[in-house]
């Protein structure tokens, strides 16, 4: 399927609904530059378009929310440059764009270094990116050594003070995902959560309490035992 950027934007408008657009703000998504297209429809559209690096870059440049989500779906991780990686992340203005793009960026060779860099950035969605990338590694990079995740846990402990909603939720998410990789990391994540619990911060207490509830649950213990190699 060959399409121009303008043709794709026209199609996105046809796929949009006023009802879904109205829900974006409710879900904490910046609707200022959005049309209101549901993610499953975007994924179907991306499959029709196929992978296309140049078109992906052009769609990103439109600054339209759904066009940028679509750009991440048709981009090839092996063609993402360092400049593109940083430029896209600096453009993030909502959690859904961050999380969707991290599915692509997590396969980039630049991602590990960016976790270090972004974890201390002041911009909310740039900082969130660091912890969503940790989740990508925890879920999809099956051969990564436990030592790398122990290093991530130290970053999580260090940054658990951040009260901003989309940062603390990502910190909590990363802590839980790391703890569900295997029994060793479950115990390490519990240790980190207990250390976070002792921090004098409302955010830290929420992150730790929620993570400990899940990591100590029989459901997680059974899941790890079932998936043990």
N, C-alpha and C positions, 0 to 999 in steps of 0.2 A: 504494500500500500504506500504510494507516494503522495505526500500532501505538503502544501505550503503552510507556513506558520499561520497565515490568515485563514486558511481553510480549516485548520485545526481549532483555532479560536472560535470560528463560527460553529463548528461541531460541538465544542464545549458549551457554548451558549444554548444550543438545542438540548443538550443533556442536562442542563441545570434546571432546578426547580426552586420556586420561591419558598416552598416549605423547608427544603434542606438549607437554603441560604439563611433562613431565619434561625435555624438551629446552630449555626456555626458559633455565634457569640456565646450561646449557652454552654457550648463545649470548650470555651476558652480559646477559640480560634479567631485570629484576626480576619475579619470579613471585609475590610476596607477595599481590598483588591481581588475579591473572590467573586465567582459566579454562582456557586452553590451546586457542585457536582459531587455525587456520592463516590467514595473510593472504589467500590466494586466496579462501577461504570468506567472509572478512569483506568483501572487495570485491564478491563476488556478492550478499551480503546487502545491502550499501549500494546497489547498483543496484536491488534490489527496493523498498527503502524510498524512494529518491529524495532529492533535495536538500530539506533542511528545517532552517532556522536554529534555530527554537525547540527542536526535538527534539534537535538537535546540542548545544545548551547543556545541556539536561536530561541527556543521556547523559554529558556530561563531568562533571557534578556527581555521578554515581554513584561515581566514583573507581575503577571497574573498568577494568582495563587494556584489554581488548578493546572495551569500550564507548567508551572515549576514542579508540581508533584508529578505530572506526566513526564517532564524532562528527566527526573530521577529514575523513572520506570523504564525509559528507553535508552538510557546512557549505558556505556560499557565501562566497567570498573577499571579495566586495564588501560583505558585511554584517558582517565582522569589525571590531570596534572596537579602538581602541588599548588600552583596559583589558582586553578579552578577549585580545588578542594577548599582552600581558605576563603576564596571569594564567595562560594556558595554558602558556607557556614556563616560568614559575616552577614549574609543576606537573610538568614533565618529570622522570621518574625512570629512564629507560632510553633507549638509543640508538635503538631502533626507533620509539618514540613521537616522539622528536625528529625523526627523518628523515621519518617519515610525515606529521607535521604541517607540516613545512617545505614539502612539496608544495603545501599550501594557503596557508601564510603567505607564501611567496615571491611570490604574486600580490597581496599586500596593499600599499597605498601606504605603509605604515609600515615595510616591511622594510628598506629601505636605511639609514634612521637607526638601526634596531635592530642592524644589523651593527656599527656603531661602538660602540654602547652595550654590547652583549653580549660583544664581543670582549675586554673587560677585566673582565668579571664573574668572581667566584671560583667560582661553582657550576659543576660539571663539565658538566652538560647544557645549562645556559643558555649557557655559553661555546661549547660544541659547535654550538649553534644558529647562531651567527654564521657559522661556516665552512660549515655545510650550506646556509645561505641563499646563500652565495657560489656553491656548486655549482649551486643552482637557477637563479641568474642566468646562470651560465656555460653551462648546457645549454639553458635554455628562453627566455631573453631575447635573441633573435637580433639585435635592433637596438640593443642597448646599446653605447655607445661604448667603445673600447679604454681610454681614459683612466680610466674607472671601474674596470676590472679591474687597471690598473696601481696604482691606489690600494689595491685589495684585496691586491695582492701585498706592499705595504708593511706592511699589518696582519699578513699571514702571516709575513713576516720577523720582525716584532716579537714575535710570540707563539709562535714555534717552540720556545721553551725549555720549554714546558709538558709535563711527563712523563706526565700522566694519559692513560691509554690511549684513552679516547673523545674526548679533545681532540686529541691528536697525530694520530690517524687522520683526523679531520675536517680538520685543517690540511693534511695530506698530500693528502687527496682534493681539497680546494679548489685547491691548487697545481697538481695534475695536470689538473683539469678546465679551469681557466683557460688552461693551456698548450696545450690541445687545441682551443681556439676558432679560432685562425688562426696563420699562421706568425710574425707579429709578436709575438703573445702567447706563442707557444712559446719564442721567443728570450728574451723578458722573463722568463718563468717559469724558464728555465734560469739566467738571471742571478741571480734571487732564490734559487733552490736552491743555487747556488754560494756566495752570501753566507751562507745558512743553514748550509751545510756548514762554514764557518769559525767558527761559534759553538761555544763550549766547552760542549756539552750533548749527552748521549746521545740525547735526543729529536730535537734538531735534526739530528744526523748521520743518524738513521734516516729522518726526513722527507725530507731532501735526497737521500740516496743512492737511496731508492726512487723518488722523483720523477724524478731525472735518468736513471735506468735506463729509465723509460717515455718521457720526453719526448725522449730522444735515439734512441729505437728507430725503425727503418725503418717499422714498422707505424704509428706515430703520424704520421711524416712523410708517408707515403702517404695516410693518412686525411685529413690537412689538405689535401693537394694535390687529392684527389678531391672535397672539399667546398668548394673555393675558389670564390667567386662569380665 
